[in-house]
């Protein structure tokens, strides 16, 4: 495990776990975390042996957003803010377009940048005590960390406007109804469920996973013709992989398939 004061990064059994680790400040997203997370995302991107990523927070919270005290002290002008945001986008793009599944395990606060980070995940799991807040307008700012891209794709433009312009808290049950969250779990079960989902993708075809994610990223604005053409090309690539041939062999020989989505067993 590689550890700094505010971020943990671990790779075990081909699953990477990234943990915000500053519980005293509800895992604030400060400069230290930004720089370290940029490095970690680069490591994941380059390591094809990592088959899935879990993003979570320590101490009962996910991430409470930017450090307003440090932001105020920095005294950035417009050019400084533009440079700050551009440097973020260098690695945000890599995380959003990562060709492997990302699972966010959210407990407690996911506010501001923390909310935005959770929305970059392919699957968001949360606890009943999780809260989501697009809090930027409260301090006279606009949403960042790619929220203008991710949030409307998840909840639609009208609801995204409401969440951004109200800057209100969204509880776990409402988050589940809106599609911000896929599943709710007790705090003690949350990380185990996230790890189970991530581990299941170790048996999946990385080519097929990558092609599915790429197609769905394009889907909201693409035409029928473009998506059908992408489907043709993607299927031809997937059908030629050793993972496809092995799965067919297992099926025909009545053996367990390499990839099985883990069923959520309720107590």
Order of alpha helices (4+ residues) and beta strands (2+ residues): beta-beta-beta-alpha-beta-alpha-alpha-beta-beta-alpha-beta-beta-alpha-alpha-beta-alpha-beta-alpha-alpha-alpha-alpha
